[in-house]
Amino acid sequence: MDNTTAIDAFAALSQATRLETFRLLVRHEPAGLPAGEIARLLEVPHNTLSAHLGVLSRAGLVVSRRHSRSVIYRASLERMQETLSFLVRDCCAGRPELCEPLLRELQPCCPTDEGAPA
């Protein structure tokens, strides 16, 4: 990731409705939500939400797919991970022990199958 791409991501999230939209979509991973449901949950007019989703999409923070007559939006967790990794790339000047609290906070909230009992 380069500076411009990171700035685009932060600019997209620097508006309240877009930040709320992204956080809502993160909570609804991996299924995502239709645009109408996002608008309803956030109490935002459909045309306003459409503009915000466009900004988030151009920044790579949301992805969409058509499902019947609806468009389903999902958070791009990969882009968010790239953005966060960009911020901490040179964390603590090569002293990883100083970054341990930060890295621990960035661990996924959901367990993976790797650590699950068989």
Secondary structure, DSSP 8 states (H G I E B T S, - for coil): --HHHHHHHHHHHSSHHHHHHHHHHHHTTTT-EEHHHHHHHHT--HHHHHHHHHHHHHTTSEEEEEETTEEEEEE-HHHHHHHHHHHHTTGGGG-HHHHHHHHHHTS-SS--GGGS--
